[in-house]
Amino acid sequence: MTAISENAYGPDIWRLLIVHRTELTYPDTVTTSYNEFRMQPSDEPGQAVLSSRIEIDPFEGVTSYLDYFGTRVASFDVHRPHRHLTVTATSTVETFPSTAFGAGGYGAGVADPERLTWEQLAASGAHDRYEEFLTPTHLTELDDELNGLSEQIRSEAADPSAAGRAVCSLLTKSLRYEQGATGVHTSAAEAWSEKRGVCQDFSHLAIGMLRAMGVPTRYVSGYLHPDRDAEIGKTVVGQSHAWVEWFDGMWVPFDPTNASAPGHSHVVVGRGRDYRDVPPVKGVYAGPEASGNEVTVRVTRLR
């Protein structure tokens, strides 16, 4: 999960080739496995998927569907003995400026529309419509210190969107981005205590704090090209990325790791309440515990 120093992109369209490969290796034979992969983006405001395919080894057929939150899922079972499982998702996506970037929000370089005030948000019915994005989860629950900080920001912010930006600014100043410092099971409170983490930790903290203020907020997973001045035709090592969207009358995307709105280099894959709703790999199997999990993401700017 990658941090970048700045997010200032021009008005041109970016075309990105993303190759995400996951290989699970087992020390002995696995007899059966049941798997879900969330590695393929879908069309939405701000991005258009030109092509997307998934390759599976060993292959026994795949079923594709959209889950409850609208994320594209590849589901498949393997009912023959195997000692490795490899899944490669290859997608070509165009990203571009949009007044509705991120399925109902506004993006970098676009003037903000009229925002809801705190009173208007409370009276909007959002608390009923988006209750699931207001309820704390295990990964987004806050401790007393974080609840106190949330109350302070809430009291000082002019409106929910100002509160969102204030939260993200606080996290950028307070946490050190450090790969390997946390894992997929690390909670927001644990990351805050360590004062370090990766993009999913920044996102879980932002989600928890904004939900505590009564602002519906959801987790976004996807990909990020790490170079804002990406050279066309050059393939770079990338990683999965995470950011958030809060609701202030429309869904507003924001990247708390980089303290900026998403730009051309962000590609949305899925949304949910927290990371557990959108893991790239999820499944169960009959056999020994996996001894290796090799993940590579390579991103090439084609245009």
URUR-V911343 format. One record per helix or strand. SS is the DSSP state (~ for helix, > for strand). FROM is the first residue (numbers start at 1). TO is the last residue. Records with the same first field share a line. If there is no record, write none. Layout:
# URUR-V911343
SS->FROM-TO / FROM-TO
This chain:
# URUR-V911343
>->14-30 / 32-37 / 44-44 / 47-57 / 63-66 / 72-78 / 82-95 / 176-177 / 196-197 / 217-224 / 235-247 / 251-255 / 260-260 / 266-272 / 281-286 / 290-301
~->101-104 / 118-123 / 126-129 / 131-133 / 144-156 / 160-174 / 188-194 / 199-212 / 275-277
